[in-house]
C-alpha cells in the first residue's frame, strides 16, 4: 500500500516528459559527457499503474540504409519499458522489454 507521501510523489511524475539533455557522469573522476550530443531526442511516459516507457536517440542520427548504418543507429539509441517504483528519493525501474535484451536480464 502506498503512503500518502509516495502517492503524491507518484502523481507528480505521471505524464509524458520530453528529454532536454542526457549526460553521463563518471563516478571515479566526476567527468561528464553527452554521448548522444548536446540536443538528443527522447521521451519518458509514466503511467498511474506503475509502468513507464523511455526512448532516447542521438542528435543528428541519419536514416540507415546499409547494415553498417543500421548497427550505428542501434548504438545511438535506448528504448525500454517496465515497471517503476519510488523509494525515498530513488526512482527504481524493472525493465521487462528493451531495444537490447541484455537490459532485461533475459538474455
N, C-alpha and C positions, 0 to 999 in steps of 0.2 A: 504494500500500500504506500502511495506517495505521501510524503509530508506536505503541508501547505506551502512551505518554502520551495521545495523541489518542484511541486506542481506549478507554482508561479514562475520559476525559472524556466521550466519546460515550455510554458505558454509563451514566454518572450522569445523563445528560439523558433517557434513554428513559422513556416512560410518558405519563400523562395529567396535565396540570398545570392547576389551576384558577386563574383570574385573581383577584387580590386588589386590584389597583389599576392604573390606566392614566393616566400623566401625560405631558405634552408639555413639553419644556424648550427654550426659545428660546436658541440659542447666542449671539446677539448681546447679550442682556440678562440671561440666567440665569433669567428669569421662568419659573415652572412653572404649568401649567393642567391641569385634569382635564376635558377636553371631553366625556366621557361620564358625568360625575357622580362622586361620591365612591365609590359602590358599583356599578361596571359589572359586567356578567356576561360570562363567556367561558372558553374552554379552549384549550389548545395540546396537540396529540397528536404525540409524537415517536416514530418507529419505528426499529428497528435497521438497516433497509436504507437509511437516509438520507432518509426522507420525513417531512414534517411537515404539519399542518393546524391552522389557527387560526380561531377565531370569537370576536368581541368585539361586544357590544351595550351600548347606553347603559342606565343605570338608569332605571326609570320609563317605559320605552318602551311606549306603548299599542298595542293591536291595531289595525292600519289598516283603515279602512272606505271611505275616499274616495281618489281619485287623489292629492290633496294630502297625505293622511296616509301613503300608500304612498311618496311621494317623501321625506317626513320620516323614515320608517322606513329607507329605503335609505341616507340620510345619517347615520343613527345606528348604523351597524354596519360592521364589517370582517369579511370571510371570505375566506380564501385557503389554497392548498395548493401544495406544491412540494417541491423537494429542499433539503437543507441540508448545510453542512459547517462544521467548526470550523477556524479558523486562528489559533493563539495564543489570545488572549482575545476573539476575534471570532466571532460567530455569523453566518454568511452564508447567505442563502436565495436560491434561484432560483425565483421564483413562476411556476407554469405554468397555474394557473387561479385566478380570483378573482371576487368579487362585482362588481368593477369591472375590466373587461378592460384598462383603461389600465395597471393594475399588472403585467400580464403582458408588456407590450411587443409585443402582437399586435393592437393597435387598428386 
